[in-house]
């Protein structure tokens, strides 16, 4: 009986652990944040950036591209003020 409980607990634990991966939205958001910082800081000529750079993840890469464009646009808009 104790072995059955252990096996059930281990099965539950492993199935829960497998479901803990990051979602596509989360990966996009991470890429967007990195891209925004790079776009803004590069356009405004601020210092360097440390980014994740997970280029193999399509959601991260798409978010990075969108964020870079938004960051650069916000820098240009702010410099007009």
C-alpha positions in Angstrom: 0.0 0.0 0.0 2.8 2.4 0.8 4.5 1.7 -2.6 1.2 2.5 -4.4 1.0 5.9 -2.6 4.6 6.6 -3.5 4.0 5.7 -7.1 0.9 7.9 -7.3 2.7 10.8 -5.6 5.6 10.5 -8.0 3.3 10.3 -11.0 1.4 13.4 -9.9 4.6 15.3 -9.2 6.1 14.5 -12.6 2.9 15.4 -14.5 2.7 18.7 -12.6 6.4 19.4 -13.4 5.9 18.8 -17.1 3.1 21.3 -17.2 5.3 24.1 -15.9 6.9 25.1 -19.2 6.6 28.7 -20.4 3.7 29.6 -22.6 4.1 31.2 -26.1 2.7 34.4 -24.7 5.3 34.4 -21.9 8.1 33.8 -24.4 6.8 36.6 -26.6 6.7 39.0 -23.7 10.2 38.1 -22.7 11.4 38.8 -26.2 9.4 42.0 -26.4 11.0 43.3 -23.2 14.5 42.5 -24.4 13.8 44.0 -27.9 12.3 47.1 -26.5 15.3 47.8 -24.3 17.7 47.3 -27.2 15.7 49.4 -29.6 15.2 52.3 -27.1 18.8 52.2 -25.8 20.4 51.9 -29.2 18.4 54.6 -30.8 18.9 57.0 -27.8 22.6 56.0 -27.7 22.4 54.7 -24.1 24.6 51.9 -22.8 24.5 48.2 -23.7 21.9 45.6 -22.8 22.0 42.1 -21.3 19.4 40.1 -23.1 18.3 36.4 -23.1 18.8 36.1 -26.9 16.8 32.8 -27.3 16.8 33.1 -31.1 15.7 29.4 -31.5 12.3 30.2 -29.9 10.0 31.7 -32.6 7.8 33.5 -30.0 10.8 35.1 -28.3 12.2 36.2 -31.7 8.9 37.7 -32.9 8.5 39.5 -29.6 12.1 40.8 -29.8 11.5 42.2 -33.3 8.2 43.9 -32.3 9.8 45.3 -29.1 12.9 46.6 -30.8 10.7 48.5 -33.3 8.5 49.9 -30.5 11.5 50.9 -28.3 13.2 52.8 -31.2 9.9 54.6 -32.0 9.4 55.6 -28.4 12.9 57.0 -28.2 12.4 59.0 -31.4 9.1 60.3 -30.1 10.6 61.3 -26.8 13.5 63.1 -28.4 11.0 65.3 -30.3 9.5 66.6 -27.0 
